[in-house]
Amino acid sequence: MELFLDSVHFGEIEEAFGLGFVKGLTTTPTFMHRHGITDVDGAIVRLSGMVPELQVEALGETADEIVAEADRILTLPLEREPVFKVPISNAGVNACNRLTSRGHRVNVHLIYTLNQAYMAMAAGAAYVCPLAGRLQDQGHDAIKLFEQCVEVVDRYGYDTKVMFSSVRHPEHVRQALLSGVHVCTVPWSVLRHLCDNTLTAAGANQFREHTQLITLKVRDVIRSHNPVCEPSETLNSAMVKMTESRLGAVTVIDEQGMVAGVFTDGDLRRRLQDHGTRILDENLREIGFSSNPVTVDADARLDEAVAMLKEHEVDSIIVVDEGKPCGVLDVQDIVRLGLLDHGHLPY
């Protein structure tokens, strides 16, 4: 089944045909009016250079008028000849037959019955085009009509393609495929969602997550902030550095700049609860800090760090480079990167 775009929006057309496999474009005067196009001939000329097959309306009250309008369109500076769209009627099929006998191609559309489709096929139409959405709006079995049209083409050998149009949602495209039609023309609002599926999205996200967990290093994801305190600094200083970095811990370092311990936001809350604000001016050596922090090398893989977060049931890990702290890996940073959700963590 060939895929066509049903649109006159130039941005949509560029995006859709950028996919590389959309075969043609159907247009209507209604679309042009809806998008405020007043220079119809200019739009037709521009579109003829954008798409491999363009289908445009040739309107008239009589067969002569329809043929004359097609001839007028052919005088425009087109890059390729369009397929002429003609509404079904006695005048329409007469014009279709005359245009086809001269080597032009015609799409007879606004088809609502098998008899109409038959008349168009007999007149030599390159396409017959029932309208699924409009038929279903009236309570008719549109899919049955498409199946009958395909059956007639196959049984009698008409050189006509059945086009599925008036597509409202992705289910219409599935129905078009199953009905055996040759072409389905789809608005961009539907076409761009044909690859969407929540299970696919979940699977792709999982693949991305696992790939990054085994390829990213810890240094690739830590923040630029590296809050450190010496044991002689006050609790107030540690609290300020935690706040500025928006991290839940500061690394305590010795005189050589090596890791001596860690003071966390949990430690802060417990000290304040036990002793009140009077200890804000006391130093970390006096009020105490953990001298055995969990650390991870900056060049470790991210999945190793995640395993350590789970094993030790902590929210943050001190990141070291040759023994010196270079940052803090916080579990929320991993969550924000989309590499984990809270359900992956046991605490």
Secondary structure, DSSP 8 states (H G I E B T S, - for coil): -EEEEE---HHHHHHHHTTS---EEE--HHHHHHTT---HHHHHHHHHTTSSSEEEE---SSHHHHHHHHHHHHTS--SS--EEEEESSHHHHHHHHHHHHTT--EEEEEE-SHHHHHHHHHTT-SEEEEBHHHHHHTT--HHHHHHHHHHHHHHHT-S-EEEEB---SHHHHHHHHHHT-SEEEE-HHHHTTTT--HHHHHHHHHHHHHHHHHH-BHHHHS-S---EE-TTSBHHHHHHHHHHHT-SEEEEE-TTS-EEEEEEHHHHHHHHHHH-GGGGGSBHHHH--BSS--EEETTSBHHHHHHHHHHHT-SEEEEEETTEEEEEEEHHHHHHTTS--GGGS--
